[in-house]
Every structure is written in structure tokens, then in C-alpha cells.
């Protein structure tokens, strides 16, 4: 931001009134970002989110817009000024999670690479769950939905923003660690699940109800994976 003065404002001005597939998708998702938060229950918050997402889509047409970017960006706007949120989104999409949100590919390439890494880590650190989770297809499901939104879509807001803080400090390894901790804390229940829907329900309830204890479970994985 310091080396590109006026860049964001110029993008906003140039993209104003322009319409394409990315802007259509952005409009559709604006009210789905943090609908329960007061900041996005009025046009001021929605307009700021629209400007940041649209500016980024025009900055990087190779990515444009991808679902999950709206959730992450809405949280950035709560804690940063609009231009700062834009540059944090740039760092996220182009440096910290490159190709996670790249819609030019038939799949999210880097996200799928990390999915493979996560499967290997699950086999090493929660081996008793590995075969069961592979059979149910749960590992691929959670490693995309949890990773793309940095847990913002599945955890209570107050806890999820702590995860985002840790992510910006330590990078993607925090997300791996947290995902492994959640699996490890639910071994017995997951082994008794009969299908992927039941397994996802178990994990979803845990993330919502027992999140206060989660970081105690996370500690062993922080040590093992450092």
C-alpha cells in the first residue's frame, strides 16, 4: 500500500459501473457474507465490501472472484480500513494462498495440493481415523470448506477471528494444525459415523459448542508441526 499510493482508489474508479461475471457473482454474495453482523446490515458496509471485491476482481482477472473471498474480506473490513483490507486480500490471494481462489482452473489447484498434504498429515497424526475418513470422503470436504474460509464459516465469530490472526502471523500451517486438532478431539464419534453427513454434523457441532477447549487440543499439533 505504501508503494502504490492511489492505486486502490484508481481501481475503484475504473471498475465503477462495469459489469461482468465476477461482478454478478459478487452482487449475489454480498448479503451472504456476515449477515448477522451489524456492519453488514446497512448499505455502508455492503458498499465497502462491494468496492474491495470488485477492485480486486479488476486487479487480477485471472482470479476475478471466488466464493469464500467475500467471507474473508468482510472480516478484514471489520478490523482494517477499506484500502488496508484490499491489500490484505491481495496478500492472501497472491502470496499466502496462491491459486486457492483461481477460477481459471477446473479445480482450485493449490487448495487441492494442500488437501493432499492434509491427507498425509491425517495419516501420520490420526492414523486410527484415516481409513474411516477416506471411506466417508470427509477429509476432502473439510480441507476445502475449512481451508478456503480460514474456519470463518464454521466457527463462532469470536474464535474464528483468532484463527485469522494466527494465520496472518504463521501462515497455512495454523489451518492444518487446527483441522488435525478437531479430528483428534472427535476420534471416537467419527469412528461410529455411518456416512459423510453424520461425520460433518459431528464436526460442526464440536466447532460450535466446544470451541473454548479447542486450543488446548491444538497445542500438541503446534509442537509436532512447528
N, C-alpha and C positions, 0 to 999 in steps of 0.2 A: 504493500500500500504506500509506503514511504517513497518508493522509487517510481511509482506510477501515479503521480498526482493528477486528479481529474479524470482518470481512466474509467472509474465506475460511473461517474456522472455522465460521461460521454456514451457509455454503453446503454445506460438507461434512456438517454435522449434518442439514440439511434434506433433502439428497439421499440420505442413507444408507438403504438398504433399498428405495429407489424404483426401479422398472423401467420402461423404455420402449425405443423403437427405438434411441435413442442409446446407452443403457447396454448393450444387447445387442451393438451393433457394437463398443463399447469392449472388452467382455469378449473378443470374438473376436480383437481385435488386440493385446491386452496382451502376449502372449508372442511377438509378431512384431516388436516394436519394436527392441530391441538384444539379440537372444537370445544373441549371443556375448560380451556384456559381463557380468562378474561381478555387477555391481549389479542386474541383472535376471534373475539365475539363482536368486533366492530370493524368498520371499513379501514381505519387507520392501520391496524395490524395486518389485515389481509392485503392491503395495498403495498406495504413494505415487503411482505413475503412474495407477492407477485413480482415486484421490481427486482429483487435479488435473484429469484429463479429465472426470470426472463432474461436478465442481463447475463447470467451465466450461460444460458442456452445460446445466446448470440456470441458470447466469447468463445465457446467451444462447441461448435455444431456437431463435431464427431460424437459428443456425448448428448448434447441437447438437454433433454430432461428425462429422468427415470424415476419411477415410483420409489419412495423412501427418501429421496432428496428433499422432499417437502417437509417430512417429519424432522429430519436433522436440522434443516435450515430454520424451521420455526423455533427450535430450541436455541439455536445460535442467536437469533434475533432477541430473545429474552435477556441475554446476558451481554450482548455486544451491540454497538451502533450498527446501523444498516450497512455502511461501507465495510466495516470490520467483519460483519457476518458474511459478506460477499467473498472477502479474501480468505476467510476460514473455510468456506465452501470450496474455493479454488484449491487450497492446500489439501483438503480432504479428498477431492475427486482426482487430483492430478499428481499428488505426491504420496499421501498416506494410504489411500486405497485406489491406486491406479487401475482402471478397467473394471472396477466393481460396477460402475453405473454406465458402462459403454453399451448403448443400444444398437450400435452398428453391427455387433456380432449376434449370432443366433443364440448365444448364451453369454452370461456375464463371466468373461474369461478368468479374470483374477479371482473373482468370488469362487469359481469352481476349482481353481488351484488351491485356494485356502480350504475349500471343502475337503479336498483330498488330504491336505495336511492335517485337518481336524480329525479325519477318519483314522489316520496313522497315530495321532496322539491319543485318541479314544482307545485304540487297540493296546497302546502301551500303558495307559494310566487307569483305565476302567475295563480291563480285559473281560471281566465277568459279564459285562453288558454288550460287548462289541458284536457278537454274533446275533444276539437278540435285536439290537438296534439296526443292524444291517438288514435283517429279515423284514423288519417293520418299515424300513425306509425312513426312519426318524432322523438319522444323522444328517442326511442331505437336506431335509426340510428345515431343521433348526439352524444349520450352518448358513443357510441363505437368509431366512427371515430374521434371525437374531443378528447376524453379522451386518446385513445391509442397513439396518436401522440402529445399530450400536445398542441394542436392547431397549431402545426408547419405546418401541411398540408393544413390549411385553412386560415391562416392569413399572411399578409406581413411579410417578414423575420424580419425586424427591430422591429416589435411589438411582434412577436412570441417569440423571444429570451428573451424579458422582462417577458413574461409569464413563460418561463422555469426558469428564475432567481427566480421569486416569488414561483414557485413550489418547488424548492430545499430549499427555506427558510421556507415555510409554509406547504408544503405537498399538498395532493389531494384536500383539501377544496378550494384552489385557482381555480382549474378547475371547481368545482361545481359553485362557485361564478360567474366566468366569463360566463359559459354557461347560468346561470339564467339571468345574465345581458343582454346577447344577446337576449334571448327570450323576456324579458321585454321591450326592446327597439323596438321590432318589433311586438308588440301585434296586432295592427290594421291590418297590412299587412298579418300576419299569419292567422287571423280570416277570411280573404277573400280568402284564398287559397283553391283550389278545390282538390288537390291531393298532395302526398308527394314530387313529383318532383318540383312542384311550390313552396312549402314551403322551400325546400332545396335551391332553386335558390334565394329566398328572403334572407335567412340567409347567403348564400355565398356572395352575393353582398354586404350585410351590412358589413361583416367581412373585405372585401377587400376595400370598399370605405369610410367607416366612422369609421375606427378603431381609429383615433386620438381622437374621443369623447368617446370611449368605456369605458375608465377607470373612467369617470365621472358617467356613468351609473352603474359601478361596485361598487361605494362607498356605496350605501345603503345595498348591499348584504354583503359587507365586515363587516359592522356594525352588521347586523342581524345574520350572521352566525359565528361570532367570538366566 
